[in-house]
Amino acid sequence: MPCKNFAPTIKKYAEDKRIGFKSVQMEDMPENIRPPFYPYFYLRKNNQIIDEWGGVNERKMEAVIKRNLKNKL
């Protein structure tokens, strides 16, 4: 259940930062990018994965997104 519990947190953060958020079920993901565990997040730009992280640590999520926003996400 961590995925469902964390979803509102990351959705709100994405809205606040004006970045898109899309949830994809494992069965709907291409096999070549299926993560080793869940929840797992991919940060994408122009259809390319630019960063990724796993777990429900809010500080980690913020650090990854902020780092990439600095780099003109």
N, C-alpha and C positions, 0 to 999 in steps of 0.2 A: 503493500500500500504506500510506500514512500513516494512513488510517482504521483499518485492522486493527491496526496497530502501537500506535496511541494508545488504542484501545478499552479495554484492561485498566487503563490509567492513570485514565481518567475513570470507569470503573465502580467502581474501588476508592475513588476520591475521593467519589463519590456515596454509596457504602455507609458510608464513615466519617462523612459529614455527615448521613446518614439522609435523603437525598433520592432520589427515583426517577430511574432512567435507562432510556431506551428507545432502541434503535437502529432506524432506519427507512431502508430502501433508497430510492434516488432514485425508482425506478419506482413506489413505493407512496406517495409524497408528493403532496399536492394541488399542482397546478401553480402556484397563487398564492403558495405559500411555498417553492418549490424554490430552494435557495441558488445563489449565483453560482459557488461552488467547494466542494470537499470536502476534509477533513471540515468540517462546519458544524454548529453547535449552537444549539438554541433552548432557552431557559429559560422554562418555562411555569408559570403558577399559575392555578387555576380555569379551565383551558382557554383561557387568553389568553397570548400570547407577551409576556413582560415584559423579556426581554433576549436578545441573540444575539451570537455571535462565530464566527469561523472560524479554522482552522489548528490546529496541534498544539503551540502554545506553552503549556506547563504553568503558567507564571506568569500568563498572560492568563486561563486557565481559572479559576485560584484567585481572581484579582482580581474577575472577574465574579461568581462564585458568592458569595464573601465579601461583596461589596457588596450583593448581593440578600438574603443571609441577614440582614444588619444591618437591612434594610428589611422584615423579617418574611416572607421567601419562604414 
